């Protein structure tokens, strides 16, 4: 039934039971996994909890465009003129309690996102990141690339009060990144 952890908060000690076995979802480009895109895999998870109901997405070798599945209208709606919110961010969103684990050689598991600087202005590109961490997450064994967008990984959601991050064996590669209005 899981394990028990203890924590101090505001001078009191609390115990919580957590699941010892996370739910596993697989993403494989060849169609033999649960999903072929990260967007579909992450959007399928509606009940994650980092303590009581964790999920791991196991991603297998391939190059995954994290903007795949977004329409041009959805990308353009990310314009930062409206400010930053959880919903304005475009790119794969790892919800609280969801981890992303590469299975295989890190160099062969590539997450990428790219927007044309001539087609999309700084306001749109300013809200696009390859990966958006939105809670307690773990990312492992991945190569994460970003071209002409904000970040490889966006990790500053201020509305989250307490969360943990674990990053292991990941490479972050910004390519031609320019957040100026004069690229």
N, C-alpha and C positions, 0 to 999 in steps of 0.2 A: 504493500500500500504506500510505499514511498519512504522518505527519510524525514527527519525532523531537524530543523535549524533553529537556532536561538538568535535573537537580536535585541539590542538595547535601543529604546527610542524614548526620548523625553524623560529619562530617568527610570523607565520601567523596562522589565524584561519580558519579551514575548517569544513564544515558540510557534512555528508554522510547519506544517507537513508539506513536503514538496514531492512531486512525482520523480521517481528515480529513472524512469524510462520515458524519454520524450516521444511524441508522435513523429514519425519520419515520413517526409514527402520527398519524392525523387523528381529531378528535372534532367531530362536527357534529350539532346537534339534529335536523336534518331527515332523518337516516338515510343521507345520501350519503357519509359518511366511514367510517373503519374502525370507529368506535364512536359511540354516542350519549351515553354517560356517561363521566365521568373515572375513576370507580372501576373500570369494566370495562377501560378503556385502561391504567391503571397496573397493574392486576393481571395483565394479559396479558404484561407485561415480566418475564422471569425471568433474563435473562443480561446485564443492563446492567453496564457498567464505565466509569467516567468517562474513562479513558485509551484503552482498547482497544476498547470496544464501547458508545459513547454512544447515547442515544436522545433524540429531541425529540418531545414531544407537541404538535402544532399544534391549537389549539382555536379554533374559528370562532365568530362572534357568536351570542349567546344567553345565557340565565341558567341556570347549572348549579348545582343543589343538590348539594353534595358529600356530603351524608348519604344521598342516593338510593342504594338498593341495600343499605343496612344495615337489618337487622330491629330491632324494638324491643328484643329480647333482646340483640343485639349492642351496641346503644347503652347499655343498662342495665349490661352487663358491663364497661363502661369506668369504672365507679365507682373513684375514686382511693383508696378504702380499701385496695386491694392495691398501691398505689404506681405509679409511672410506669415503663412499659416500652415498647419499640418496638411491641409488639403490643396494648397497652392503649389506644393512641391511636386515636380514631375521626375520620374525615375523610379526604380524599384524601391518600395518602402518596406522596411522590416519593422513590423509592429512589435510592441512590448512582448517579450517572451518567445520571439522567433529568432533562430540562429541560421546562418548560411554557411555550409561546410562544403568545400571543394573536395571531391573524391578523385584522387589521382595526382598527377604532377601539376603543381601550381602554374607552371608556364603554359599548360594546355587548357586551363580553366580561366577564361577571360571574360570579364564583364566590361562592356564598353558603352559609351554614349557619345554622340557627336551631333552638333547642329551647325549648319552652314552660317558663317558670319554674315554672308550677303543676304540670306533669306530671313534670318532672325536677328532682331536687335538686342542690345544689351539688356533691356528690360525683361525679355523672355529668357535669354540665356542665363540671367542672374538667378533664376529660380529652378534651374535644371541641374541635377547632379546624377551621376551614375547610380549611386546607392544612397538612400536616406535611412539613417538609423533613428528609430522613434521609440526607444525604451531600452530595457535590458536586453542586449543582443550579444551574440558571439559571431565573429566572422573568421574563417580559417581557410588557408590554402587556396587563395584566390589572387589573380592579377586583375586589378581594377584600373581602367583607363578612362580618361575624360578628354574630349577635344572640343575646344571653343564653348565650354559650358562652365558653370560655377565651380564645382568640386568633384573629385573622384568619390568622396564620401562626405555627406552633409551630416553633421553631428552636433547641432547646437539648439535643439528644440527646448526653449526655456520653460515651456509649460509642463515639462516633465520634472518632477521634484527629486525623485530618487531612482537611480538606475545604475547599472553596471555595464561595462564594456570589456570584452575580451577580444583581442586581435592577435592572431597567430599566423605566422608564415604567409603574410600578404605583401604584395607589391602594389604601389600606387604610382600611376604614370599619367601626369597631366601633359597633354600634347597641344602645343599651340594655344594654350589657354590665354585668353585675354578678356579681362573684365572691364577694360576701358571702352569708352565710346568711340575711340579712334583705333581700330584694330591694326 
